[in-house]
């Protein structure tokens, strides 16, 4: 069996940065209903998720506890923090 991979186009700037903070570093992070990773991947000075400017719904679901759901607006060259 063979499969041919095709490159997808690179995203073009401008971007904003989304960071998350939660006591549970393994809390799942969803953006507009799509899983993006664990809180630990987006919560320190060197990490964040680059997103095009726009409105997003961010959900942080800890292993134990109540999920946090917030609507945020990402602005080019700015950082938004969801806690």
FENGIJO-V644189 format. One record per backbone hydrogen bond with DSSP energy under -0.5 kcal/mol. NH is the residue of the N-H (numbers start at 1). CO is the residue of the C=O. E is the energy in kcal/mol with one decimal. If there is no record, write none. Layout:
nh:NH co:CO e:E
nh:NH co:CO e:E
//
This chain:
nh:5 co:3 e:-0.5
nh:16 co:51 e:-3.1
nh:17 co:78 e:-2.8
nh:18 co:49 e:-2.3
nh:19 co:80 e:-3.0
nh:20 co:42 e:-2.0
nh:21 co:82 e:-2.4
nh:25 co:23 e:-0.8
nh:27 co:24 e:-1.8
nh:28 co:61 e:-2.4
nh:29 co:37 e:-3.0
nh:30 co:28 e:-0.5
nh:30 co:59 e:-2.9
nh:31 co:34 e:-2.7
nh:32 co:57 e:-3.1
nh:34 co:31 e:-1.9
nh:36 co:29 e:-3.1
nh:37 co:29 e:-1.0
nh:39 co:27 e:-2.5
nh:40 co:25 e:-2.3
nh:41 co:38 e:-2.2
nh:42 co:39 e:-2.0
nh:47 co:44 e:-1.2
nh:49 co:18 e:-2.6
nh:50 co:48 e:-0.6
nh:51 co:16 e:-2.6
nh:54 co:74 e:-1.9
nh:56 co:72 e:-2.9
nh:58 co:56 e:-0.6
nh:58 co:70 e:-3.3
nh:59 co:30 e:-2.8
nh:60 co:68 e:-2.8
nh:61 co:28 e:-2.9
nh:61 co:59 e:-0.6
nh:62 co:60 e:-0.7
nh:68 co:60 e:-2.5
nh:69 co:67 e:-0.5
nh:70 co:58 e:-2.7
nh:72 co:56 e:-2.8
nh:72 co:70 e:-0.5
nh:74 co:54 e:-3.2
nh:74 co:72 e:-0.5
nh:77 co:15 e:-3.2
nh:78 co:75 e:-1.7
nh:80 co:17 e:-3.0
nh:82 co:19 e:-2.5
nh:83 co:81 e:-0.5
//
